[in-house]
Amino acid sequence: MSPFLLTRTLPVDATDAALRADVLHGLTRHPKTLPPKWFYDAHGSELFEEITRLPEYYPTRAEREILVARAPEIAAASGAKTLIELGSGSSEKTRHLLDALPGLHSYVPVDVSESALRGAAEALLVERPDLSVHALIADFTGELALPDTPGPRLVAFLGGTIGNLLPDERAVFLKSVRSLLSPGDALLLGTDLVKDEEVLVAAYDDAAGVTAAFNKNVLTVVDRELGADFDPADFDHVARWDRRQEWIEMRLRARRALTVKIPGLDLVVPFEAGEDLRTEVSAKFRKEGIRAELATAGLRLTQWWTDSANRFALSLATAV
């Protein structure tokens, strides 16, 4: 079996420090915000897996459809010897790419979760004993130092996660990805597309209430980690489509006037009745908009694939 290497580029206490900074910044500004990455403790990850199986939530199925149908084309277009996946998680979707890349030498999953990286690597190496796996415990929105692996390299950022970044953040992120690419390397980007408002809102406000529980889980995380006294029952889940920005916003709306104490930060946070706490932005895209954002970062859109219903897209871009 080929060796499994794990490199930590984040300090051991980086997650705690980041949560403290995000809560302090987000809950002392107006409007109040919290980043969506704090949904994903163990329970939040389970809830999200349940969301991906809901009838209203199409993005996971649509992206998988493209990967199953187009993985050989993606492989041929990239010619990759190394696959680098940002925000790899369980690496489940990546298997379609791995299967289509017979000449692949190395897989570099990048995630903040050591347990997710180890679990995914162990499963992959059982299935593919000749594959070299070098996992990075890192924040993909920061500066990345990639291991020395053979090219061409394909950097994959799937799931439509780029939509959780605000426009300025996307610009910085894409430029950072561009800096990782050498001649012959490529970026494979997953993006959810603009579509009917009814379809979009339903995907983030399912009838079973799973997304509502997922949204409120961020309060449970803050309670547990920082000793806060949020009561999720004091907030309603809200999903709305912003036509001007072309993104879905998930919010938690206070049902009454209340005050939350966060001893871990020595902070008291007042909420007015009906006040919103924004927990996620999920931007939706059009092809020309993607092309323009890539071009600004020094990347050229070369391939574009969608599912049969044109709900989701995978695009391939190379360095200019």
C-alpha positions as CSV (number, residue, x, y, z in Angstrom):
1,M,0.0,0.0,0.0
2,S,1.3,3.4,-0.9
3,P,2.1,5.8,2.0
4,F,-0.5,8.2,3.5
5,L,1.0,11.5,4.5
6,L,-0.8,14.1,6.6
7,T,0.5,17.6,6.9
8,R,-1.0,20.1,9.3
9,T,-0.7,23.7,8.2
10,L,-3.1,25.1,10.7
11,P,-2.3,25.5,14.4
12,V,-4.0,23.0,16.7
13,D,-6.1,25.8,18.2
14,A,-6.9,27.5,14.9
15,T,-10.5,26.3,14.9
16,D,-11.3,27.7,18.3
17,A,-9.5,31.0,17.5
18,A,-11.4,31.4,14.3
19,L,-14.8,30.7,15.9
20,R,-14.1,33.3,18.6
21,A,-13.1,35.9,16.0
22,D,-16.1,35.1,13.8
23,V,-18.6,35.3,16.6
24,L,-17.2,38.4,18.1
25,H,-17.1,40.2,14.7
26,G,-20.4,38.9,13.4
27,L,-22.6,39.5,16.5
28,T,-21.3,43.0,17.2
29,R,-22.1,44.3,13.7
30,H,-25.3,45.3,12.0
31,P,-26.8,43.3,10.4
32,K,-25.6,40.4,12.5
33,T,-23.8,37.5,10.7
34,L,-22.2,34.2,11.3
35,P,-20.2,32.2,8.6
36,P,-21.8,29.0,7.3
37,K,-18.7,26.9,8.1
38,W,-19.9,26.8,11.8
39,F,-22.9,24.6,10.8
40,Y,-20.6,21.7,10.4
41,D,-19.9,20.0,13.7
42,A,-20.6,16.2,13.7
43,H,-24.4,16.7,14.1
44,G,-24.4,19.5,11.5
45,S,-22.6,17.3,9.0
46,E,-25.1,14.5,9.6
47,L,-28.0,17.0,9.0
48,F,-26.3,18.2,5.7
49,E,-26.0,14.6,4.5
50,E,-29.7,14.2,5.2
51,I,-30.4,17.5,3.2
52,T,-28.6,16.1,0.2
53,R,-31.1,13.3,0.0
54,L,-34.2,15.5,0.2
55,P,-36.4,15.9,-2.9
56,E,-36.1,19.7,-2.8
57,Y,-32.3,19.8,-2.6
58,Y,-31.1,19.2,-6.2
59,P,-27.5,20.5,-6.2
60,T,-25.8,17.3,-5.0
61,R,-27.8,15.1,-7.4
62,A,-27.2,17.5,-10.3
63,E,-23.5,17.7,-9.7
64,R,-23.2,13.9,-9.3
65,E,-25.0,13.5,-12.6
66,I,-22.4,15.6,-14.4
67,L,-19.5,13.8,-12.7
68,V,-20.9,10.4,-13.7
69,A,-21.6,11.4,-17.3
70,R,-18.6,13.7,-17.9
71,A,-15.7,12.4,-15.8
72,P,-14.0,10.8,-18.8
73,E,-14.2,14.1,-20.6
74,I,-12.9,16.0,-17.6
75,A,-10.0,13.5,-17.3
76,A,-9.1,13.8,-20.9
77,A,-9.2,17.6,-20.9
78,S,-7.1,17.8,-17.8
79,G,-4.7,14.9,-18.3
80,A,-4.1,15.2,-14.5
81,K,-1.4,13.2,-12.7
82,T,-2.4,14.9,-9.4
83,L,-5.9,15.7,-8.2
84,I,-6.1,18.4,-5.5
85,E,-9.5,18.8,-3.8
86,L,-10.3,21.9,-1.8
87,G,-12.8,21.3,1.0
88,S,-12.6,17.5,0.4
89,G,-14.7,16.3,3.3
90,S,-15.5,12.6,2.8
91,S,-14.1,12.7,-0.8
92,E,-17.2,10.8,-1.9
93,K,-17.9,12.7,-5.1
94,T,-14.2,12.6,-6.0
95,R,-14.3,8.9,-6.6
96,H,-16.0,9.5,-10.0
97,L,-12.9,11.6,-11.0
98,L,-10.5,9.1,-9.5
99,D,-12.1,6.3,-11.5
100,A,-11.8,8.3,-14.7
101,L,-8.1,9.2,-14.2
102,P,-6.2,5.9,-14.7
103,G,-2.8,7.7,-14.9
104,L,-3.4,9.5,-11.6
105,H,-0.4,9.4,-9.3
106,S,-1.4,11.6,-6.3
107,Y,-4.5,12.8,-4.5
108,V,-4.2,15.9,-2.3
109,P,-7.3,16.4,-0.2
110,V,-7.5,19.7,1.7
111,D,-9.8,20.2,4.6
112,V,-9.8,21.7,8.2
113,S,-11.0,18.4,9.6
114,E,-8.3,15.8,10.4
115,S,-10.9,13.1,11.2
116,A,-12.6,13.6,7.8
117,L,-9.2,13.5,6.0
118,R,-8.1,10.3,7.7
119,G,-11.4,8.6,7.2
120,A,-11.5,9.4,3.5
121,A,-7.9,8.5,3.0
122,E,-8.2,5.1,4.7
123,A,-11.2,4.2,2.5
124,L,-9.5,5.4,-0.7
125,L,-6.3,3.5,-0.1
126,V,-8.1,0.3,0.5
127,E,-9.8,0.7,-2.9
128,R,-6.7,2.2,-4.7
129,P,-3.5,0.9,-3.0
130,D,-1.3,2.4,-5.7
131,L,-2.6,5.9,-5.1
132,S,-0.4,8.3,-3.2
133,V,-2.4,10.4,-0.8
134,H,-1.0,13.5,0.8
135,A,-3.7,15.2,2.9
136,L,-3.5,18.8,4.1
137,I,-5.1,20.1,7.3
138,A,-5.6,23.6,6.0
139,D,-8.1,26.4,5.3
140,F,-8.5,26.6,1.6
141,T,-9.5,30.3,1.9
142,G,-6.0,31.1,3.2
143,E,-2.6,30.7,1.6
144,L,-1.9,27.1,0.6
145,A,1.5,25.4,0.3
146,L,1.0,22.4,-1.8
147,P,3.2,19.3,-1.7
148,D,5.6,18.5,-4.6
149,T,3.5,16.2,-6.8
150,P,3.7,15.4,-10.6
151,G,1.8,17.6,-13.1
152,P,-0.5,18.3,-14.8
153,R,-2.5,19.0,-11.6
154,L,-6.3,19.4,-11.4
155,V,-7.6,21.6,-8.6
156,A,-11.2,20.6,-7.8
157,F,-13.6,22.9,-5.9
158,L,-16.9,21.1,-6.0
159,G,-20.4,21.4,-4.4
160,G,-21.1,25.0,-5.3
161,T,-19.2,26.0,-2.2
162,I,-17.8,29.0,-4.0
163,G,-21.3,30.5,-3.7
164,N,-20.8,30.8,0.1
165,L,-18.1,33.5,-0.6
166,L,-19.1,37.1,-1.1
167,P,-17.9,38.7,-4.4
168,D,-14.8,40.2,-3.0
169,E,-14.0,37.0,-1.2
170,R,-14.5,35.0,-4.4
171,A,-12.1,37.3,-6.2
172,V,-9.4,36.8,-3.6
173,F,-10.0,33.1,-3.6
174,L,-9.8,32.6,-7.3
175,K,-6.6,34.7,-7.5
176,S,-5.1,32.4,-4.8
177,V,-6.1,29.3,-6.8
178,R,-4.5,30.9,-9.9
179,S,-1.2,31.3,-8.0
180,L,-1.2,27.6,-7.4
181,L,-1.4,26.7,-11.1
182,S,1.5,26.0,-13.4
183,P,1.3,25.7,-17.2
184,G,-0.9,22.7,-18.0
185,D,-2.7,22.7,-14.6
186,A,-6.5,23.4,-14.4
187,L,-9.3,24.3,-12.0
188,L,-12.5,22.3,-12.0
189,L,-15.2,24.5,-10.4
190,G,-18.7,23.5,-9.3
191,T,-21.4,26.3,-9.5
192,D,-25.1,26.3,-8.9
193,L,-27.0,28.2,-11.6
194,V,-29.7,30.8,-11.5
195,K,-33.1,29.3,-11.8
196,D,-36.7,29.8,-10.8
197,E,-37.1,31.4,-7.3
198,E,-39.5,28.8,-6.2
199,V,-37.1,26.0,-6.9
200,L,-34.2,27.9,-5.2
201,V,-36.1,28.8,-2.0
202,A,-37.5,25.3,-1.6
203,A,-34.0,23.8,-1.8
204,Y,-33.1,25.9,1.4
205,D,-36.5,25.6,3.2
206,D,-37.6,22.0,2.8
207,A,-41.0,20.8,3.9
208,A,-39.5,18.3,6.5
209,G,-37.7,21.1,8.3
210,V,-34.2,19.5,8.0
211,T,-32.6,22.7,6.7
212,A,-34.2,24.7,9.5
213,A,-32.6,22.3,12.0
214,F,-29.3,22.6,10.2
215,N,-29.5,26.4,10.2
216,K,-30.2,26.5,14.0
217,N,-27.3,24.1,14.7
218,V,-24.9,27.0,14.4
219,L,-26.5,28.3,17.6
220,T,-25.9,25.0,19.3
221,V,-22.2,25.1,18.2
222,V,-21.8,28.6,19.8
223,D,-23.5,27.5,23.0
224,R,-21.3,24.4,23.3
225,E,-18.0,26.0,22.4
226,L,-18.4,29.4,24.0
227,G,-20.8,28.8,26.8
228,A,-23.6,30.9,25.2
229,D,-27.2,30.6,26.1
230,F,-28.8,30.8,22.7
231,D,-32.2,28.9,22.6
232,P,-32.8,27.7,19.1
233,A,-36.5,27.8,19.8
234,D,-36.3,31.6,20.0
235,F,-35.5,31.8,16.3
236,D,-37.2,31.0,13.1
237,H,-35.4,29.7,10.0
238,V,-35.7,32.0,7.0
239,A,-34.6,31.4,3.4
240,R,-35.0,34.3,0.9
241,W,-33.9,34.9,-2.7
242,D,-32.2,38.2,-3.3
243,R,-32.9,39.0,-7.0
244,R,-30.4,41.8,-7.2
245,Q,-27.5,39.9,-5.8
246,E,-28.7,36.6,-7.2
247,W,-28.1,34.7,-4.1
248,I,-30.1,32.8,-1.4
249,E,-29.7,34.1,2.1
250,M,-30.4,31.9,5.1
251,R,-31.2,33.7,8.3
252,L,-32.3,33.1,11.8
253,R,-35.1,35.5,12.9
254,A,-35.6,36.3,16.5
255,R,-39.2,35.5,17.6
256,R,-39.1,38.1,20.4
257,A,-36.8,40.6,21.9
258,L,-34.1,38.8,23.8
259,T,-30.5,39.0,25.1
260,V,-27.9,36.3,24.6
261,K,-24.9,35.9,27.0
262,I,-21.7,34.5,25.6
263,P,-19.4,34.0,28.6
264,G,-16.5,32.7,26.5
265,L,-16.2,36.1,24.9
266,D,-17.5,38.2,27.9
267,L,-20.2,39.4,25.5
268,V,-23.9,40.2,25.7
269,V,-25.8,40.4,22.5
270,P,-29.3,42.0,22.3
271,F,-31.8,41.0,19.6
272,E,-34.9,43.0,18.7
273,A,-38.1,41.1,17.9
274,G,-37.9,40.2,14.2
275,E,-34.2,40.9,13.9
276,D,-32.3,38.7,11.5
277,L,-29.0,36.9,12.0
278,R,-27.6,36.0,8.5
279,T,-26.0,32.6,8.5
280,E,-25.3,31.8,4.9
281,V,-25.2,33.4,1.4
282,S,-25.4,30.9,-1.4
283,A,-24.7,32.7,-4.7
284,K,-26.1,31.3,-8.0
285,F,-24.3,31.9,-11.2
286,R,-24.6,32.4,-15.0
287,K,-22.0,31.2,-17.5
288,E,-20.9,34.6,-18.6
289,G,-20.6,35.7,-15.0
290,I,-18.3,32.8,-14.2
291,R,-16.3,33.5,-17.3
292,A,-15.8,37.1,-16.2
293,E,-14.8,36.2,-12.6
294,L,-12.3,33.6,-13.8
295,A,-10.8,36.1,-16.3
296,T,-10.4,38.7,-13.6
297,A,-8.3,36.1,-11.7
298,G,-6.2,35.2,-14.7
299,L,-8.1,32.1,-15.6
300,R,-9.6,31.1,-18.9
301,L,-12.8,29.1,-19.1
302,T,-12.2,26.2,-21.5
303,Q,-14.9,23.7,-20.8
304,W,-18.5,23.9,-19.5
305,W,-20.8,21.0,-18.5
306,T,-24.3,21.1,-17.0
307,D,-26.7,18.4,-15.8
308,S,-29.6,17.5,-18.1
309,A,-31.9,20.1,-16.5
310,N,-29.3,22.9,-16.6
311,R,-29.4,23.4,-12.8
312,F,-25.7,23.0,-12.0
313,A,-22.5,23.4,-13.9
314,L,-18.9,22.2,-13.7
315,S,-16.4,24.3,-15.5
316,L,-12.8,23.8,-16.4
317,A,-10.4,26.7,-16.5
318,T,-6.7,27.1,-17.2
319,A,-4.2,29.8,-16.3
320,V,-3.9,32.6,-18.9
